[in-house]
Amino acid sequence: MRRLEILRVEHRDLDSAISALVDSGAGDQMQIARLKKRKLRLRDEMSLLEDSLVPDIIA
């Protein structure tokens, strides 16, 4: 699914951006917190999409 791949790329990019800000000490805590919240929202959306791709199997 194309949307899922886009979300994964954005999630990875945010992870890299957060790491770079933390390592360099250039980012303020509010900025880092906003990026982390965005990353969590992306993770939640990815989980929902992944769950919708796997059919429920009643055994």
TAURBEL-V873021 format. One record per helix or strand of 2 or more residues. SS is the DSSP state (helix for helix, strand for strand). FROM is the first residue (numbers start at 1). LEN is the number of residues. Records with the same first field share a line. If there is no record, write none. Layout:
SS=FROM-LEN / FROM-LEN
This chain:
helix=2-23 / 29-25
